Amino acid sequence: NAVINGDFEEGPWMFRNVSLGVLLPNNLDAETSALPGWTVESNRAVRYIDSYHYSVPEGKRAVELLSGKEGIISQMVETSPEKRYTLTFLVGTAGDSCQQPLAVTAFAGDQATNVHYAPTGNLTYQSANISFIARAERTRIAFYSVYYNIRTDDHSSLCGPVLDDVRMWEATGAAAAQQGVRFLLVGLMVYTILSLCFEV
């Protein structure tokens, strides 16, 4: 995984008896950010939450995206130019009565996608992915909430979709697997033709 702290387990200290989470300050670079590896590059904060008081997709920590496009979290990830990569992540609800719809816009290089929260069954999160070709040795990935959401039980409190388990890797494995399948199909075709010829 090329993403630093993609599971958000490293971050500011949180007291277990405090249920509000931690608002991460904005306009801090990756070196001074309270969330290692990440930058809150907008003019509004995002919320760092824990599994003791909120629904968290994986592990103990996650990030709740607030304030729509004004609450962007990003990271510069090392890449190899002209190589294809896949970025995966989890989108969920914090369980804080946040008014729906919930959706996340994800950026990876020159690609972008909107992921609308629509979980199946009893899950409180869903997975999403985006593929892109790197154009430089460092590629920006970024996330923000599509909507400006508030809580249904408190219209003065901002909320939003939860982001967790951000991963990125070079898509060589998938390409190799596809190539292997193609070779297997060609081999089966040749075997079938030869079998028919010998039977005749």
Buried (B, 14 or more C-beta within 10 A) or exposed (E): EBBBBBBBEEBBEBEEEEEEBBBBBBEBEBEEBBBEBBBBBBEBBBBBBBEEBBBBBBEEBBBBBBBBEBBBBBBBBEBEEEBBBBBBBBBBBBEBEBBEEBBBBBBBBEEEBEBBBEEEEEEBBBEBBBBBBBEEEEBBBBBBBBBBBBBEEEEEBBBBBBBBBBBBBBBEEEEEEEEEEEEEEEEEEEEEEEEEEEEE
